Structure formats: C-alpha cells, structure tokens
Amino acid sequence: MERGLKIREEGELDFLALGALVNRLDPGIIPFRKATQCAIHVSGAEYNVAANLADCFRMRTAVVSAMSDYPLGELIAERVRSMGVKGIYKHFKHDGVNGPNMATVYSDRGYGLRAPVVFYNRANEAGALLKPGDFDWKAILAGGVRWVHCGGLFAALSPTTAALAAEMMKAAKAAGAVTSFDLNYREKLWKIQGGEAKAVETLGRIVEHVDVLVGNEEDLQKGLGIPGPEMAAKSKLDPSAFFGMIDKVVKKLPQAKVVATTLREVHSTNRHSWSAVAWMDGKTYTAPTAELEVLDRVGGGDGFASGLIYGLLSGEPMEEALKLGWAHGALLTTFPGDTTMATVEQVRAFAQGGSARIQR
C-alpha cells in the first residue's frame, strides 16, 4: 500500500461514480453533415470509469446519475447493467416532447489529417437538474465504498451539479473513501456557465476534498487557475512542464496525494504517441511511450483513469498502477465506443511489454 493513500481493504463497493449518462452517436469516419447512419455508444466521462472497472477489471462498481423514463433512458439503463455497473438513479418523468432528456453527444472519428468533431445537444438534460439533497449519501455509503469519483464534465452542467459533486466528496471523505476527480476541462461547456473564472471558482469547492487529481497542463491552468509552467514543453510527450506545475498544485491543494495525466502527441487522427505521468508523495513517475494506431480516441483518458485506479485499489506500487492506466488507455483506443472491450489479462500483458503478436 502506498504511504499517501489510505484505501480501505473491504467494502460493499470498490468504486462509485457520480455523473451524467449520455448517448454518443458515432457515424464513424463520415462527417455528420453527410452521415446516413450511426452507432450508439452509451457514455459519460464519470460512468466510463465505473464501466471499465467493472467489465475489464472485475470490480464492484456503481454510478449515481439521472434517469429519464423513456426509450432512450431504457437503452442507457440496459447498457449500464450489461457492463456490470449498478445504477443508482433519480428518475425523471419524460413528457414525451420536451424532456427532461438524456443528453446526446455527436462525435465523428475523423480520419488521417481530418480531426474528429464533437458537439452536443444537452437541452433540458436530466443530469443537469440533479442537485444537493437528491441522494441519501449516508445510505449509499453505509455498506462501505472504497473509492468515489467525479469529474469536470458533470460539474460544468449546472450550478446544482457542481454543488452536488461537492456534497458527495464531503460525504465520501467522512465515510473513509478515497476520492478522485478528473478535471476534464471542456471549453464549450464552461463557456455557457461563465468561462474560465467560473470554472476555477466552481471546481475549487470540489477539489478541496479530493485525494487523487487527474488532469493535464491545460486542465490545471483553466480548471484550477494554476499558472502555466515557466518552461514550455519541448513536445507533448515531455513531462517536465507538467511536473513543473506540481508544486503549485500541491501548494493550492495540500490534501492532494496523487496527480496524474496522459501525454499524447497527435501525428494524425489515427497515429498517436502515448505516455502518462504521475506524482505521488513528492516522487514523479513516467510510463513508457507507445505508438498507437487509433480506431476511436474517445474515452482514452477515462481508460487511463480506470487502469490507474484499479492498480491503486489492488495495492500495486504507483509505478505499476501508472503502467496499468497507460496500457488500458492505449488498448481502449483500439475499440469502437467509449468504454472498454479489453480484459485485465490483456492490460497486464501490455503493461509488462506485450506486443501485437497473434494470440493462438
């Protein structure tokens, strides 16, 4: 067990996430303006971590979310169950016309020199209506929860979702759970709420209760208001700029025990160089660099977070936990959709230097 994180050995749940559930419509490499059909992927940054931990890493997980009672909600609830995640929902009655709705994310995959394009329809979203007092945290946490997670996408939906995230983190800390938060700064979402200044003020009230922080340099700057590094990174894979900001992060958030992020150099939509870095207890850790041939990049960061969390929950040293996160995030980009199709054996083999040779 790492010195900084006190993870309880037992609990009814290994992991609990709070976040909005969405349908992601994916027309593949065809841009939406020319699309004639699309795949439906059930997603949500916070939920993705719970789904990955349940399906690939065989852990007991749950998601706390909003559920609108109409066919799109039923589709989502069915997919959550099939990934092995327990759904804890506040139900909303859909009026058949205006909602409340389950949000839709539209995201083509791009190809080669053409980047993926992401846009949203989050009008009258059920998830944004969630507020403090909607969930009985004492009852939810009563059986013992080892790790609790939320993220910047959920906090950006409305002032009430941010307040609910802060309420949950406080309750989780009181119940003895480890807490994590993925900053996941999204300009389009925060612009509606009041921009960077609003993000810094809002997220500040949540992260003061957080043990493990996931976020890159931009997330730390725009989400937490931490000044950028004095030295610009030589490349996107150079960890020195990220590590150069850690002192400022720890000064602002003295209770933070782990800070981690992925490093990604995008050569083309389908060719990325991929690594990851972490700080814990004053020590820095760097994962190897892999050259990825990317099928679908959405969810890679959530794949990293889930592998890292699995490693730490399993009592692995930080170096190994980081490699598991890096390996799972890499594998996740080879599958369609936002959640995992990997097995824990594949992740461990890749983390230990496995290759793409055929498995007979």
N, C-alpha and C positions, 0 to 999 in steps of 0.2 A: 504493500500500500504506500502510495506517495505521501510524503510528510504533510503537504499543504492541504490535501483534500481528505476530509473525514467522511468516508462513504459507508453508510450502514450496511451490514452484512446481509440482513434479511429484510423482507418487506413484501406486502401483497403485490405491489407493482415495482418493476425495475425502473420504469420511466413513464412520466406523464407530461404531455404537451398541451399547451393552450394555443389555439389558432383558428383561423377561418378555413373552411374547406371550399375548394373551388373545382370546377370542371375546366380543364385546359383543352382547347380544341386545336388540333395539330394537322394541317394539310400536308405535312411532310416538306418536301423541298419546293412546293408550289407556293408562290405568294398568295395571300388571302384574296387579293383583288382578281385572281384568276382561278381560285380554288373551286372544285366541283364536289369534293368530299373531304372529310377529315376524321381522324381518330379522336376518341375522347379519353383523356387521361385524368384521373382524379388526383388532385394535388392540394398543396397548401404547405408553405415552407416549414411550418412547425410540425404539421401532420406527417410530412415526408420522413422526418427523422424517426418518429414513432413507428411508421410503417417499415422502414428499413431495419430498425432494431428488432421488430417482431419477426419479419419474414426471412431476413438473411441471418440475423444474429440470434434468433430464437429466444428473445427476451419477452417478458410480460409487460406490455405497454398499453397506454390508453390515451385518447385525445379528448379534450374538453372543447366543445365547439357549439355553433348554432346549427340548427337543422330546420329547414323549411319543408313543410309536409306537402310535397307534390312530386311528380315523377323524377325530376332532376335531383331532388333530395334523396329519394329512394335509391337512385342509381349510385349516388355517393355513399350512402349508408351501407349498401351491399358491398361496394368495393373496399370500404374500411374494414368490414367484417372479414372479407376474403384475404386481406393482408394480415389478419390475426390481431387487429387492434380493437380494443374495447372503446366503444363510443359513449361519451357522457355528454348528452345534448340538452340545450334549452330549445324546445320546439316552438316554431312559429307557424301559424296557420297561413297558408298562401291563399290570396283572394282570387286566384285564377286569372288575374290580369296584371296587376302592378307589383305583386310580391307580398311579403319580403322574398327576395330571390337568393339563390345560391349563385355566387359570382362566377363569371366566365373570364378566363384568360385566353387570349388568342395569340398563338405563337408558331410561326413557321420556322423551319430549321435552317433556312438559308442554304448556301452551297458554295464551296470554293471561296471566291473573293466576295460573294454576296452574304452579308451578315444576317443572322436571324433578326426578325422584327417581332416585338412584343407589344401588345396593347390590351386594354381591359374593358369589360363592362361590369362595373361594381355598383350600378344604380340600385338603390334601395336594397342593399345587401343585408341579409340576416346577420351575418357575422359582425357588421359594424354597429348593430343595435345592442350587442352584448354590453353589460355594464356591471359595476361593482354590486354585490348582493345577489347576482343571478345564480351563483353556485354556492353550495354549502361546503366550503373548503375543509372544514373540520371533519365532516363525514367522509369526503373524498380521500382525505389524507389519513384517516383513522387507522386503516389496516397497515400503514407503513408504505411510504413511497421513497425509493432510494434517490431518484433524480427527477427534477422538474425543469421544464424547458419552455421558453417562449422566444419571440423574435420581433424584429423591427417592422416586418410587413404587417403583422397583426396590430402592433402599437400605432401604426400610421393610419389605420382605417377610420378612427374617430377618437375624440377626446375620451369617450367612455371606455373604448377598448384598451387604451393606454392605462387608464385608471384601474381597470380590471386586471391587467397584467401586473401592475404594481401590487395590488391586493393579493394576487396569487403568490407572488415571490415572497412577500412578507409572511404569509401563512406557511409557505413551504419551508422557509428558514426556521420558523418557530417549531415546525414539526420535525426538524432534523434532516431535511432532504438537502442534497447538493443542488444548486441552482445554476442554470446556464441560459445565455441569451445570445442569439445570433443577430448582430446589428442590421445586416441585410438592408442597407440604405437604398431606397428607390426614389429617385428624384421626382418621377411622375406622381407618386402617391403623396409625398410630403409637400409638394407644390400646392396641392389643394388645401392642406392643413395649415399652411403658413410658412413653408420653406425651411431652410436650414436652422434658423434661430428657434423655430417651434420644435424641430426635431431634437435639438440639443436640450431644450428645457424639458420636453416630454420624456425622452429616454433617460435623462439624468435621474428622474424619480424612480425609474425601474431598476437601472443597473446598480444603484447603491446597495441592492440586496443580492447581487449576483456574484457567484464564485468563479464561473467559467465564462469567458467572453470570446465569441468568435466574430472576427471582422478584419477586413483588410485596411490598408492605409486610408483609403477614401472613406470607408465606414467610420473609422476612428476620428477622422477630421470632420466630416459632415454630420455624423450621428452623435458624436460626443463633444465636438468643438475643441478637439485637441490639436494644437498647431502641428503643421506638417514637419517632416524630418528636415534637419539642417542640410543634409547631403541628399541630393536626388539619387534614386537608384539607377545604377548603370543599365539594368534591364529589369523586366518584370519578374525575373527569377532571382534577382539579387535581394537577399533578405535583410541587408544592412539598413535600408530605410525603415522597414517595419520594426526591426529591433531598436533602431534609433528613437522610436516613439514610445517604447515600452515604459521608460522611466516616467514620462509624462502621464501615461495611462495609470500606472501604479500610484503616482502621487495624487491623481484625481480620484482614483478608486482603490484605496488601500486594502479593502477586503478582497479584491480580485486575486485569485490564486493561480489561474491559468488564462493565458491569452493566446489564441491560435488563429491561423488563417491559411488559405490556399494561395499558391503563387501560380499564375498562369500567363504564359506568353502565347498569344494567338497569332500563328503564322498565316492560317486561313481558317475558314469556318470549320473545316474538317481535320485540321492539323494543329494540335496544341502541344507545347511543352508544359509539363505539370509537376509542381512540387508543393510542399507545405512546410510551415514553420510553427513553432510553439515556444512560449516562455512559461516556465513554472519555477517557483521558489528561487528566482534570481538566475536560473540557468536557461540557456537557449538550445533549441533542438531544431534540426533541419532534416527533412525527408529527402530521399533520392529524387532525381528528376527523371520522369518518364516521357517518352514521345508518344502522344495519343493520336489515334485515328478516330475522330469523334463522329458518332452517329447522331446523338441528340445531347446537347450540352446542358439542357435544363435539368436542375436537380443535382448537379455535380457537387456543389457546395454543401447541400444537405446530406449528400452521400458521405462527404468528408466528415461532417459533424457527427453523423451516426457511428461511423467507424471509430472515431476518436473516443466518443462517449462509451461505446462498447468496450474498448480497451481499458479505459479507466474503471468502469464498473466491474470488469473482470480481474482487476488487480494487477494489470500489466504495468511495467515501468513506462514513464512518459515517452521515452524513445520508441517503444513498441506500439503504444497507443497512437502516436502520431503516424507511424507507418501504416497501421490498420486503417486510419482515416484516409490517408493518401491513397492507399490501394483500393479501398471501396469507392472513393470518389472517382478514381480513374476507371474502374470497371463500370460504374454507373453510366458513364458517357457512351458506353458501347451498346446500351439498351434503349429502345424507344420508351418514351414516357418519363415521369419524374421520380418514380420510386424503383426500388431495386429488383433485379431478377437474378442477382448473384447468390451464391451460397457462401457460408462462412469459411468453408474449406477452400474455395477459390480465392477468397480475400486473403486468407492466411498464406496461401501458396504464393500469391503475387507479392505480398508484403515481404516474404522471405526471398524474393528474387526469382519468382517463377517466370515462365515465358509463355508465348502464344503457341507453343508446340501442341499438336493434336493430342487429346487425352483418349487413349484407346483402352 
